[in-house]
């Protein structure tokens, strides 16, 4: 799943004249996050996860923390 992020660019745009920056063009990023969340949740539900459990839990936490929440979108 980490290889799925190779080549993905995060575009940072100025927000009005506020001196603040926002991410632009997040549709592709959101799609990758959604797909990976489904995959990692399926993996974590597997009885065969034991060998990868620690790594999978860290990845699941990372993906959940990166998700864009609907109430934060403009």
PyMOL Python script that loads the backbone (N, CA, C, O; Angstrom):
from pymol import cmd

cmd.read_pdbstr("""\
ATOM      1  N   UNK A   1       0.819  -1.195   0.000  1.00  0.00           N
ATOM      2  CA  UNK A   1       0.000   0.000   0.000  1.00  0.00           C
ATOM      3  C   UNK A   1       0.861   1.256   0.000  1.00  0.00           C
ATOM      4  O   UNK A   1       0.472   2.278  -0.566  1.00  0.00           O
ATOM      5  N   UNK A   2       2.021   1.184   0.628  1.00  0.00           N
ATOM      6  CA  UNK A   2       2.906   2.350   0.647  1.00  0.00           C
ATOM      7  C   UNK A   2       3.333   2.730  -0.768  1.00  0.00           C
ATOM      8  O   UNK A   2       3.490   3.912  -1.074  1.00  0.00           O
ATOM      9  N   UNK A   3       3.521   1.728  -1.634  1.00  0.00           N
ATOM     10  CA  UNK A   3       3.923   2.002  -3.016  1.00  0.00           C
ATOM     11  C   UNK A   3       2.841   2.776  -3.778  1.00  0.00           C
ATOM     12  O   UNK A   3       3.143   3.452  -4.762  1.00  0.00           O
ATOM     13  N   UNK A   4       1.606   2.682  -3.339  1.00  0.00           N
ATOM     14  CA  UNK A   4       0.517   3.419  -3.971  1.00  0.00           C
ATOM     15  C   UNK A   4       0.637   4.925  -3.851  1.00  0.00           C
ATOM     16  O   UNK A   4      -0.047   5.664  -4.559  1.00  0.00           O
ATOM     17  N   UNK A   5       1.495   5.380  -2.964  1.00  0.00           N
ATOM     18  CA  UNK A   5       1.692   6.823  -2.756  1.00  0.00           C
ATOM     19  C   UNK A   5       2.856   7.381  -3.565  1.00  0.00           C
ATOM     20  O   UNK A   5       3.051   8.595  -3.618  1.00  0.00           O
ATOM     21  N   UNK A   6       3.636   6.493  -4.200  1.00  0.00           N
ATOM     22  CA  UNK A   6       4.761   6.963  -5.001  1.00  0.00           C
ATOM     23  C   UNK A   6       4.235   7.767  -6.184  1.00  0.00           C
ATOM     24  O   UNK A   6       3.370   7.302  -6.926  1.00  0.00           O
ATOM     25  N   UNK A   7       4.748   8.940  -6.349  1.00  0.00           N
ATOM     26  CA  UNK A   7       4.341   9.806  -7.459  1.00  0.00           C
ATOM     27  C   UNK A   7       3.150  10.696  -7.166  1.00  0.00           C
ATOM     28  O   UNK A   7       2.799  11.545  -7.986  1.00  0.00           O
ATOM     29  N   UNK A   8       2.523  10.519  -6.016  1.00  0.00           N
ATOM     30  CA  UNK A   8       1.381  11.369  -5.656  1.00  0.00           C
ATOM     31  C   UNK A   8       1.907  12.710  -5.164  1.00  0.00           C
ATOM     32  O   UNK A   8       2.763  12.763  -4.280  1.00  0.00           O
ATOM     33  N   UNK A   9       1.402  13.770  -5.727  1.00  0.00           N
ATOM     34  CA  UNK A   9       1.837  15.111  -5.343  1.00  0.00           C
ATOM     35  C   UNK A   9       0.727  15.816  -4.578  1.00  0.00           C
ATOM     36  O   UNK A   9      -0.439  15.794  -4.972  1.00  0.00           O
ATOM     37  N   UNK A  10       1.114  16.431  -3.492  1.00  0.00           N
ATOM     38  CA  UNK A  10       0.187  17.242  -2.711  1.00  0.00           C
ATOM     39  C   UNK A  10       0.357  18.687  -3.159  1.00  0.00           C
ATOM     40  O   UNK A  10       1.432  19.269  -3.014  1.00  0.00           O
ATOM     41  N   UNK A  11      -0.701  19.258  -3.701  1.00  0.00           N
ATOM     42  CA  UNK A  11      -0.666  20.625  -4.195  1.00  0.00           C
ATOM     43  C   UNK A  11      -1.121  21.546  -3.070  1.00  0.00           C
ATOM     44  O   UNK A  11      -2.211  21.391  -2.520  1.00  0.00           O
ATOM     45  N   UNK A  12      -0.265  22.505  -2.743  1.00  0.00           N
ATOM     46  CA  UNK A  12      -0.567  23.456  -1.677  1.00  0.00           C
ATOM     47  C   UNK A  12      -0.834  24.816  -2.320  1.00  0.00           C
ATOM     48  O   UNK A  12      -0.010  25.332  -3.075  1.00  0.00           O
ATOM     49  N   UNK A  13      -1.994  25.386  -2.010  1.00  0.00           N
ATOM     50  CA  UNK A  13      -2.419  26.643  -2.613  1.00  0.00           C
ATOM     51  C   UNK A  13      -2.633  27.709  -1.541  1.00  0.00           C
ATOM     52  O   UNK A  13      -3.053  27.396  -0.427  1.00  0.00           O
ATOM     53  N   UNK A  14      -2.345  28.962  -1.873  1.00  0.00           N
ATOM     54  CA  UNK A  14      -2.635  30.030  -0.910  1.00  0.00           C
ATOM     55  C   UNK A  14      -4.149  30.202  -0.770  1.00  0.00           C
ATOM     56  O   UNK A  14      -4.883  30.103  -1.753  1.00  0.00           O
ATOM     57  N   UNK A  15      -4.603  30.457   0.438  1.00  0.00           N
ATOM     58  CA  UNK A  15      -6.030  30.674   0.690  1.00  0.00           C
ATOM     59  C   UNK A  15      -6.285  32.162   0.818  1.00  0.00           C
ATOM     60  O   UNK A  15      -5.964  32.786   1.829  1.00  0.00           O
ATOM     61  N   UNK A  16      -6.869  32.713  -0.234  1.00  0.00           N
ATOM     62  CA  UNK A  16      -7.149  34.146  -0.315  1.00  0.00           C
ATOM     63  C   UNK A  16      -5.885  34.922   0.030  1.00  0.00           C
ATOM     64  O   UNK A  16      -4.794  34.534  -0.388  1.00  0.00           O
ATOM     65  N   UNK A  17      -6.008  35.989   0.770  1.00  0.00           N
ATOM     66  CA  UNK A  17      -4.845  36.779   1.190  1.00  0.00           C
ATOM     67  C   UNK A  17      -4.594  36.596   2.670  1.00  0.00           C
ATOM     68  O   UNK A  17      -4.129  37.515   3.344  1.00  0.00           O
ATOM     69  N   UNK A  18      -4.902  35.403   3.184  1.00  0.00           N
ATOM     70  CA  UNK A  18      -4.831  35.160   4.622  1.00  0.00           C
ATOM     71  C   UNK A  18      -3.443  34.752   5.111  1.00  0.00           C
ATOM     72  O   UNK A  18      -3.189  34.747   6.316  1.00  0.00           O
ATOM     73  N   UNK A  19      -2.539  34.407   4.183  1.00  0.00           N
ATOM     74  CA  UNK A  19      -1.245  33.890   4.589  1.00  0.00           C
ATOM     75  C   UNK A  19      -1.316  32.421   4.974  1.00  0.00           C
ATOM     76  O   UNK A  19      -0.329  31.843   5.430  1.00  0.00           O
ATOM     77  N   UNK A  20      -2.483  31.819   4.790  1.00  0.00           N
ATOM     78  CA  UNK A  20      -2.709  30.413   5.094  1.00  0.00           C
ATOM     79  C   UNK A  20      -2.724  29.628   3.787  1.00  0.00           C
ATOM     80  O   UNK A  20      -3.063  30.169   2.735  1.00  0.00           O
ATOM     81  N   UNK A  21      -2.361  28.369   3.857  1.00  0.00           N
ATOM     82  CA  UNK A  21      -2.343  27.519   2.681  1.00  0.00           C
ATOM     83  C   UNK A  21      -3.266  26.325   2.888  1.00  0.00           C
ATOM     84  O   UNK A  21      -3.453  25.856   4.011  1.00  0.00           O
ATOM     85  N   UNK A  22      -3.841  25.840   1.788  1.00  0.00           N
ATOM     86  CA  UNK A  22      -4.730  24.679   1.822  1.00  0.00           C
ATOM     87  C   UNK A  22      -4.290  23.683   0.752  1.00  0.00           C
ATOM     88  O   UNK A  22      -3.584  24.035  -0.192  1.00  0.00           O
ATOM     89  N   UNK A  23      -4.721  22.430   0.919  1.00  0.00           N
ATOM     90  CA  UNK A  23      -4.467  21.421  -0.107  1.00  0.00           C
ATOM     91  C   UNK A  23      -5.462  21.594  -1.239  1.00  0.00           C
ATOM     92  O   UNK A  23      -6.651  21.801  -1.000  1.00  0.00           O
ATOM     93  N   UNK A  24      -4.987  21.512  -2.447  1.00  0.00           N
ATOM     94  CA  UNK A  24      -5.866  21.595  -3.599  1.00  0.00           C
ATOM     95  C   UNK A  24      -5.885  20.268  -4.334  1.00  0.00           C
ATOM     96  O   UNK A  24      -4.952  19.475  -4.209  1.00  0.00           O
ATOM     97  N   UNK A  25      -6.925  20.021  -5.091  1.00  0.00           N
ATOM     98  CA  UNK A  25      -7.032  18.813  -5.895  1.00  0.00           C
ATOM     99  C   UNK A  25      -6.911  17.531  -5.090  1.00  0.00           C
ATOM    100  O   UNK A  25      -6.072  16.682  -5.393  1.00  0.00           O
ATOM    101  N   UNK A  26      -7.738  17.387  -4.073  1.00  0.00           N
ATOM    102  CA  UNK A  26      -7.617  16.243  -3.173  1.00  0.00           C
ATOM    103  C   UNK A  26      -8.463  15.045  -3.579  1.00  0.00           C
ATOM    104  O   UNK A  26      -8.477  14.041  -2.867  1.00  0.00           O
ATOM    105  N   UNK A  27      -9.160  15.121  -4.688  1.00  0.00           N
ATOM    106  CA  UNK A  27     -10.045  14.017  -5.091  1.00  0.00           C
ATOM    107  C   UNK A  27      -9.287  12.696  -5.263  1.00  0.00           C
ATOM    108  O   UNK A  27      -9.729  11.658  -4.771  1.00  0.00           O
ATOM    109  N   UNK A  28      -8.151  12.735  -5.959  1.00  0.00           N
ATOM    110  CA  UNK A  28      -7.361  11.519  -6.158  1.00  0.00           C
ATOM    111  C   UNK A  28      -6.803  11.006  -4.836  1.00  0.00           C
ATOM    112  O   UNK A  28      -6.787   9.800  -4.591  1.00  0.00           O
ATOM    113  N   UNK A  29      -6.351  11.910  -3.998  1.00  0.00           N
ATOM    114  CA  UNK A  29      -5.811  11.546  -2.693  1.00  0.00           C
ATOM    115  C   UNK A  29      -6.895  10.905  -1.836  1.00  0.00           C
ATOM    116  O   UNK A  29      -6.652   9.897  -1.172  1.00  0.00           O
ATOM    117  N   UNK A  30      -8.081  11.483  -1.850  1.00  0.00           N
ATOM    118  CA  UNK A  30      -9.190  10.947  -1.067  1.00  0.00           C
ATOM    119  C   UNK A  30      -9.575   9.555  -1.548  1.00  0.00           C
ATOM    120  O   UNK A  30      -9.924   8.693  -0.742  1.00  0.00           O
ATOM    121  N   UNK A  31      -9.511   9.332  -2.862  1.00  0.00           N
ATOM    122  CA  UNK A  31      -9.841   8.013  -3.413  1.00  0.00           C
ATOM    123  C   UNK A  31      -8.834   6.958  -2.949  1.00  0.00           C
ATOM    124  O   UNK A  31      -9.217   5.845  -2.588  1.00  0.00           O
ATOM    125  N   UNK A  32      -7.551   7.311  -2.960  1.00  0.00           N
ATOM    126  CA  UNK A  32      -6.516   6.379  -2.481  1.00  0.00           C
ATOM    127  C   UNK A  32      -6.737   6.075  -1.008  1.00  0.00           C
ATOM    128  O   UNK A  32      -6.661   4.919  -0.593  1.00  0.00           O
ATOM    129  N   UNK A  33      -7.008   7.102  -0.220  1.00  0.00           N
ATOM    130  CA  UNK A  33      -7.256   6.904   1.212  1.00  0.00           C
ATOM    131  C   UNK A  33      -8.446   5.985   1.445  1.00  0.00           C
ATOM    132  O   UNK A  33      -8.376   5.070   2.265  1.00  0.00           O
ATOM    133  N   UNK A  34      -9.529   6.223   0.735  1.00  0.00           N
ATOM    134  CA  UNK A  34     -10.730   5.391   0.887  1.00  0.00           C
ATOM    135  C   UNK A  34     -10.431   3.935   0.539  1.00  0.00           C
ATOM    136  O   UNK A  34     -10.813   3.023   1.272  1.00  0.00           O
ATOM    137  N   UNK A  35      -9.742   3.724  -0.589  1.00  0.00           N
ATOM    138  CA  UNK A  35      -9.406   2.367  -1.021  1.00  0.00           C
ATOM    139  C   UNK A  35      -8.505   1.673   0.000  1.00  0.00           C
ATOM    140  O   UNK A  35      -8.715   0.507   0.334  1.00  0.00           O
ATOM    141  N   UNK A  36      -7.506   2.397   0.487  1.00  0.00           N
ATOM    142  CA  UNK A  36      -6.577   1.792   1.426  1.00  0.00           C
ATOM    143  C   UNK A  36      -7.220   1.525   2.783  1.00  0.00           C
ATOM    144  O   UNK A  36      -6.857   0.567   3.465  1.00  0.00           O
ATOM    145  N   UNK A  37      -8.158   2.355   3.171  1.00  0.00           N
ATOM    146  CA  UNK A  37      -8.850   2.114   4.439  1.00  0.00           C
ATOM    147  C   UNK A  37      -9.659   0.821   4.368  1.00  0.00           C
ATOM    148  O   UNK A  37      -9.656   0.035   5.315  1.00  0.00           O
ATOM    149  N   UNK A  38     -10.344   0.598   3.260  1.00  0.00           N
ATOM    150  CA  UNK A  38     -11.099  -0.647   3.078  1.00  0.00           C
ATOM    151  C   UNK A  38     -10.152  -1.849   3.114  1.00  0.00           C
ATOM    152  O   UNK A  38     -10.445  -2.852   3.764  1.00  0.00           O
ATOM    153  N   UNK A  39      -9.018  -1.746   2.417  1.00  0.00           N
ATOM    154  CA  UNK A  39      -8.054  -2.841   2.391  1.00  0.00           C
ATOM    155  C   UNK A  39      -7.490  -3.135   3.780  1.00  0.00           C
ATOM    156  O   UNK A  39      -7.425  -4.292   4.196  1.00  0.00           O
ATOM    157  N   UNK A  40      -7.084  -2.092   4.492  1.00  0.00           N
ATOM    158  CA  UNK A  40      -6.438  -2.314   5.785  1.00  0.00           C
ATOM    159  C   UNK A  40      -7.439  -2.816   6.823  1.00  0.00           C
ATOM    160  O   UNK A  40      -7.074  -3.601   7.698  1.00  0.00           O
ATOM    161  N   UNK A  41      -8.692  -2.376   6.740  1.00  0.00           N
ATOM    162  CA  UNK A  41      -9.700  -2.888   7.666  1.00  0.00           C
ATOM    163  C   UNK A  41      -9.978  -4.367   7.399  1.00  0.00           C
ATOM    164  O   UNK A  41     -10.195  -5.138   8.334  1.00  0.00           O
ATOM    165  N   UNK A  42      -9.972  -4.762   6.130  1.00  0.00           N
ATOM    166  CA  UNK A  42     -10.146  -6.176   5.791  1.00  0.00           C
ATOM    167  C   UNK A  42      -8.974  -6.998   6.304  1.00  0.00           C
ATOM    168  O   UNK A  42      -9.156  -8.090   6.843  1.00  0.00           O
ATOM    169  N   UNK A  43      -7.781  -6.471   6.136  1.00  0.00           N
ATOM    170  CA  UNK A  43      -6.591  -7.172   6.616  1.00  0.00           C
ATOM    171  C   UNK A  43      -6.629  -7.327   8.136  1.00  0.00           C
ATOM    172  O   UNK A  43      -6.313  -8.394   8.663  1.00  0.00           O
ATOM    173  N   UNK A  44      -7.010  -6.277   8.827  1.00  0.00           N
ATOM    174  CA  UNK A  44      -7.037  -6.321  10.292  1.00  0.00           C
ATOM    175  C   UNK A  44      -8.095  -7.283  10.818  1.00  0.00           C
ATOM    176  O   UNK A  44      -7.983  -7.776  11.940  1.00  0.00           O
ATOM    177  N   UNK A  45      -9.107  -7.550  10.023  1.00  0.00           N
ATOM    178  CA  UNK A  45     -10.159  -8.477  10.428  1.00  0.00           C
ATOM    179  C   UNK A  45      -9.772  -9.934  10.161  1.00  0.00           C
ATOM    180  O   UNK A  45     -10.460 -10.856  10.599  1.00  0.00           O
ATOM    181  N   UNK A  46      -8.686 -10.129   9.451  1.00  0.00           N
ATOM    182  CA  UNK A  46      -8.254 -11.477   9.100  1.00  0.00           C
ATOM    183  C   UNK A  46      -7.610 -12.186  10.292  1.00  0.00           C
ATOM    184  O   UNK A  46      -6.874 -11.564  11.058  1.00  0.00           O
ATOM    185  N   UNK A  47      -7.882 -13.473  10.451  1.00  0.00           N
ATOM    186  CA  UNK A  47      -7.226 -14.224  11.525  1.00  0.00           C
ATOM    187  C   UNK A  47      -5.731 -14.456  11.235  1.00  0.00           C
ATOM    188  O   UNK A  47      -5.002 -14.927  12.108  1.00  0.00           O
ATOM    189  N   UNK A  48      -5.273 -14.129  10.021  1.00  0.00           N
ATOM    190  CA  UNK A  48      -3.881 -14.337   9.623  1.00  0.00           C
ATOM    191  C   UNK A  48      -3.029 -13.071   9.749  1.00  0.00           C
ATOM    192  O   UNK A  48      -1.916 -13.022   9.226  1.00  0.00           O
ATOM    193  N   UNK A  49      -3.536 -12.059  10.431  1.00  0.00           N
ATOM    194  CA  UNK A  49      -2.864 -10.773  10.536  1.00  0.00           C
ATOM    195  C   UNK A  49      -1.717 -10.762  11.544  1.00  0.00           C
ATOM    196  O   UNK A  49      -0.896  -9.845  11.523  1.00  0.00           O
ATOM    197  N   UNK A  50      -1.643 -11.739  12.407  1.00  0.00           N
ATOM    198  CA  UNK A  50      -0.711 -11.718  13.544  1.00  0.00           C
ATOM    199  C   UNK A  50       0.707 -11.290  13.171  1.00  0.00           C
ATOM    200  O   UNK A  50       1.297 -10.460  13.862  1.00  0.00           O
ATOM    201  N   UNK A  51       1.257 -11.834  12.106  1.00  0.00           N
ATOM    202  CA  UNK A  51       2.623 -11.521  11.716  1.00  0.00           C
ATOM    203  C   UNK A  51       2.790 -10.050  11.356  1.00  0.00           C
ATOM    204  O   UNK A  51       3.847  -9.472  11.607  1.00  0.00           O
ATOM    205  N   UNK A  52       1.750  -9.429  10.764  1.00  0.00           N
ATOM    206  CA  UNK A  52       1.792  -8.044  10.296  1.00  0.00           C
ATOM    207  C   UNK A  52       0.991  -7.095  11.181  1.00  0.00           C
ATOM    208  O   UNK A  52       0.848  -5.921  10.838  1.00  0.00           O
ATOM    209  N   UNK A  53       0.476  -7.559  12.290  1.00  0.00           N
ATOM    210  CA  UNK A  53      -0.491  -6.796  13.081  1.00  0.00           C
ATOM    211  C   UNK A  53       0.022  -5.418  13.497  1.00  0.00           C
ATOM    212  O   UNK A  53      -0.692  -4.427  13.342  1.00  0.00           O
ATOM    213  N   UNK A  54       1.219  -5.337  14.011  1.00  0.00           N
ATOM    214  CA  UNK A  54       1.747  -4.043  14.469  1.00  0.00           C
ATOM    215  C   UNK A  54       1.859  -3.055  13.310  1.00  0.00           C
ATOM    216  O   UNK A  54       1.448  -1.900  13.424  1.00  0.00           O
ATOM    217  N   UNK A  55       2.414  -3.519  12.207  1.00  0.00           N
ATOM    218  CA  UNK A  55       2.557  -2.655  11.028  1.00  0.00           C
ATOM    219  C   UNK A  55       1.192  -2.249  10.476  1.00  0.00           C
ATOM    220  O   UNK A  55       0.998  -1.096  10.089  1.00  0.00           O
ATOM    221  N   UNK A  56       0.252  -3.182  10.437  1.00  0.00           N
ATOM    222  CA  UNK A  56      -1.091  -2.896   9.921  1.00  0.00           C
ATOM    223  C   UNK A  56      -1.807  -1.881  10.796  1.00  0.00           C
ATOM    224  O   UNK A  56      -2.490  -0.995  10.282  1.00  0.00           O
ATOM    225  N   UNK A  57      -1.661  -1.997  12.108  1.00  0.00           N
ATOM    226  CA  UNK A  57      -2.313  -1.041  13.019  1.00  0.00           C
ATOM    227  C   UNK A  57      -1.747   0.366  12.835  1.00  0.00           C
ATOM    228  O   UNK A  57      -2.489   1.348  12.870  1.00  0.00           O
ATOM    229  N   UNK A  58      -0.450   0.458  12.640  1.00  0.00           N
ATOM    230  CA  UNK A  58       0.173   1.774  12.409  1.00  0.00           C
ATOM    231  C   UNK A  58      -0.327   2.375  11.099  1.00  0.00           C
ATOM    232  O   UNK A  58      -0.616   3.569  11.021  1.00  0.00           O
ATOM    233  N   UNK A  59      -0.424   1.529  10.069  1.00  0.00           N
ATOM    234  CA  UNK A  59      -0.896   2.020   8.765  1.00  0.00           C
ATOM    235  C   UNK A  59      -2.359   2.453   8.859  1.00  0.00           C
ATOM    236  O   UNK A  59      -2.739   3.485   8.306  1.00  0.00           O
ATOM    237  N   UNK A  60      -3.174   1.670   9.554  1.00  0.00           N
ATOM    238  CA  UNK A  60      -4.587   2.021   9.712  1.00  0.00           C
ATOM    239  C   UNK A  60      -4.721   3.360  10.426  1.00  0.00           C
ATOM    240  O   UNK A  60      -5.534   4.189  10.017  1.00  0.00           O
ATOM    241  N   UNK A  61      -3.955   3.589  11.469  1.00  0.00           N
ATOM    242  CA  UNK A  61      -3.980   4.858  12.197  1.00  0.00           C
ATOM    243  C   UNK A  61      -3.574   6.010  11.285  1.00  0.00           C
ATOM    244  O   UNK A  61      -4.205   7.067  11.295  1.00  0.00           O
ATOM    245  N   UNK A  62      -2.525   5.806  10.500  1.00  0.00           N
ATOM    246  CA  UNK A  62      -2.064   6.841   9.574  1.00  0.00           C
ATOM    247  C   UNK A  62      -3.150   7.196   8.568  1.00  0.00           C
ATOM    248  O   UNK A  62      -3.435   8.374   8.349  1.00  0.00           O
ATOM    249  N   UNK A  63      -3.754   6.184   7.957  1.00  0.00           N
ATOM    250  CA  UNK A  63      -4.794   6.424   6.943  1.00  0.00           C
ATOM    251  C   UNK A  63      -6.006   7.124   7.574  1.00  0.00           C
ATOM    252  O   UNK A  63      -6.557   8.054   6.986  1.00  0.00           O
ATOM    253  N   UNK A  64      -6.413   6.689   8.743  1.00  0.00           N
ATOM    254  CA  UNK A  64      -7.554   7.332   9.414  1.00  0.00           C
ATOM    255  C   UNK A  64      -7.255   8.793   9.747  1.00  0.00           C
ATOM    256  O   UNK A  64      -8.131   9.648   9.621  1.00  0.00           O
ATOM    257  N   UNK A  65      -6.039   9.080  10.165  1.00  0.00           N
ATOM    258  CA  UNK A  65      -5.668  10.450  10.512  1.00  0.00           C
ATOM    259  C   UNK A  65      -5.569  11.355   9.288  1.00  0.00           C
ATOM    260  O   UNK A  65      -5.733  12.570   9.399  1.00  0.00           O
ATOM    261  N   UNK A  66      -5.304  10.777   8.140  1.00  0.00           N
ATOM    262  CA  UNK A  66      -5.158  11.565   6.911  1.00  0.00           C
ATOM    263  C   UNK A  66      -6.482  11.825   6.207  1.00  0.00           C
ATOM    264  O   UNK A  66      -6.559  12.691   5.335  1.00  0.00           O
ATOM    265  N   UNK A  67      -7.504  11.097   6.568  1.00  0.00           N
ATOM    266  CA  UNK A  67      -8.780  11.253   5.865  1.00  0.00           C
ATOM    267  C   UNK A  67      -9.342  12.655   6.037  1.00  0.00           C
ATOM    268  O   UNK A  67      -9.223  13.272   7.095  1.00  0.00           O
ATOM    269  N   UNK A  68      -9.954  13.137   4.967  1.00  0.00           N
ATOM    270  CA  UNK A  68     -10.640  14.420   4.992  1.00  0.00           C
ATOM    271  C   UNK A  68     -12.059  14.176   5.484  1.00  0.00           C
ATOM    272  O   UNK A  68     -12.781  13.348   4.929  1.00  0.00           O
ATOM    273  N   UNK A  69     -12.444  14.880   6.497  1.00  0.00           N
ATOM    274  CA  UNK A  69     -13.790  14.728   7.034  1.00  0.00           C
ATOM    275  C   UNK A  69     -14.732  15.686   6.309  1.00  0.00           C
ATOM    276  O   UNK A  69     -14.349  16.818   6.014  1.00  0.00           O
ATOM    277  N   UNK A  70     -15.956  15.249   6.018  1.00  0.00           N
ATOM    278  CA  UNK A  70     -16.908  16.070   5.266  1.00  0.00           C
ATOM    279  C   UNK A  70     -17.119  17.463   5.857  1.00  0.00           C
ATOM    280  O   UNK A  70     -17.297  18.422   5.106  1.00  0.00           O
ATOM    281  N   UNK A  71     -17.104  17.593   7.158  1.00  0.00           N
ATOM    282  CA  UNK A  71     -17.354  18.915   7.747  1.00  0.00           C
ATOM    283  C   UNK A  71     -16.165  19.843   7.616  1.00  0.00           C
ATOM    284  O   UNK A  71     -16.273  21.024   7.944  1.00  0.00           O
ATOM    285  N   UNK A  72     -15.023  19.337   7.141  1.00  0.00           N
ATOM    286  CA  UNK A  72     -13.828  20.170   6.965  1.00  0.00           C
ATOM    287  C   UNK A  72     -13.643  20.594   5.503  1.00  0.00           C
ATOM    288  O   UNK A  72     -12.790  21.434   5.216  1.00  0.00           O
ATOM    289  N   UNK A  73     -14.416  20.035   4.586  1.00  0.00           N
ATOM    290  CA  UNK A  73     -14.260  20.365   3.177  1.00  0.00           C
ATOM    291  C   UNK A  73     -14.954  21.675   2.864  1.00  0.00           C
ATOM    292  O   UNK A  73     -15.945  22.050   3.490  1.00  0.00           O
ATOM    293  N   UNK A  74     -14.396  22.362   1.867  1.00  0.00           N
ATOM    294  CA  UNK A  74     -15.008  23.629   1.413  1.00  0.00           C
ATOM    295  C   UNK A  74     -15.613  23.437   0.061  1.00  0.00           C
ATOM    296  O   UNK A  74     -16.177  24.375  -0.502  1.00  0.00           O
TER     297      UNK A  74
END
""", "prot")
cmd.dss("prot")
cmd.show_as("cartoon", "prot")
cmd.util.cbc("prot")
cmd.orient("prot")
